[in-house]
Amino acid sequence: MLGNLLGGFIVILVGMNLMPTIADQVEASRTGQYTAGGTNVTGASGTIVGLVPLFYALGIMSAGVALCVGGLRNAGVM
């Protein structure tokens, strides 16, 4: 139980510490910050690339919650 709870908190902690890096790289890919000629990410593909940080945050949250709920279920609390 305690291992699953700690694992869930560690997943959330590490994932949220990586969130600014992911958001910066997504923004750099959309604006063409590191290329001389700009970028080809426009229209629908630009919108989808812009949603990457949201889906990353949802994945980290769901993984952490699943680990914590699994630990609580094994302990008989849930």
C-alpha positions as CSV (number, residue, x, y, z in Angstrom):
1,M,0.0,0.0,0.0
2,L,2.6,2.5,1.0
3,G,4.8,1.7,-2.0
4,N,1.9,2.3,-4.4
5,L,1.0,5.6,-2.7
6,L,4.7,6.8,-2.8
7,G,5.0,5.6,-6.4
8,G,1.9,7.6,-7.4
9,F,3.3,10.8,-5.7
10,I,6.7,10.3,-7.3
11,V,5.1,9.9,-10.8
12,I,3.2,13.1,-10.3
13,L,6.2,14.9,-8.9
14,V,8.6,13.9,-11.7
15,G,5.9,14.4,-14.4
16,M,5.0,17.9,-13.2
17,N,8.7,18.9,-13.0
18,L,9.1,17.9,-16.6
19,M,5.9,19.9,-17.7
20,P,7.7,23.2,-18.3
21,T,10.3,21.5,-20.5
22,I,7.6,19.8,-22.6
23,A,5.6,23.1,-22.9
24,D,8.7,25.0,-24.0
25,Q,9.6,22.4,-26.6
26,V,6.0,22.3,-28.0
27,E,6.0,26.1,-28.3
28,A,9.4,26.1,-29.9
29,S,8.2,23.6,-32.5
30,R,5.1,25.6,-33.2
31,T,6.9,28.9,-33.7
32,G,10.0,27.6,-35.4
33,Q,12.3,29.1,-32.7
34,Y,15.3,26.8,-33.6
35,T,14.9,26.9,-37.4
36,A,15.9,29.6,-39.8
37,G,13.0,29.3,-42.1
38,G,10.2,29.0,-39.6
39,T,8.0,26.0,-39.3
40,N,5.5,24.0,-41.3
41,V,3.2,23.3,-38.3
42,T,0.1,25.3,-39.1
43,G,-3.6,24.8,-39.1
44,A,-5.0,21.6,-37.7
45,S,-1.5,20.1,-37.0
46,G,-0.6,23.2,-35.1
47,T,-3.7,22.8,-33.0
48,I,-3.0,19.2,-32.3
49,V,0.7,19.9,-31.4
50,G,-0.6,22.7,-29.1
51,L,-2.6,20.1,-27.2
52,V,0.4,17.9,-26.4
53,P,1.0,19.5,-22.9
54,L,-2.7,19.0,-22.0
55,F,-2.6,15.3,-22.9
56,Y,0.8,14.9,-21.1
57,A,-0.7,16.4,-17.9
58,L,-3.8,14.2,-18.2
59,G,-1.6,11.1,-18.6
60,I,0.6,11.9,-15.6
61,M,-2.4,12.6,-13.5
62,S,-4.2,9.4,-14.5
63,A,-1.1,7.3,-13.9
64,G,-0.5,8.8,-10.4
65,V,-4.2,8.4,-9.5
66,A,-4.3,4.8,-10.7
67,L,-1.2,3.9,-8.6
68,C,-2.7,5.6,-5.5
69,V,-6.1,4.0,-6.0
70,G,-4.5,0.6,-6.5
71,G,-2.6,0.9,-3.3
72,L,-5.7,2.0,-1.4
73,R,-7.7,-0.9,-2.9
74,N,-5.0,-3.4,-1.8
75,A,-5.2,-2.1,1.7
76,G,-9.0,-2.4,1.8
77,V,-9.7,1.3,2.1
78,M,-11.5,1.6,-1.3
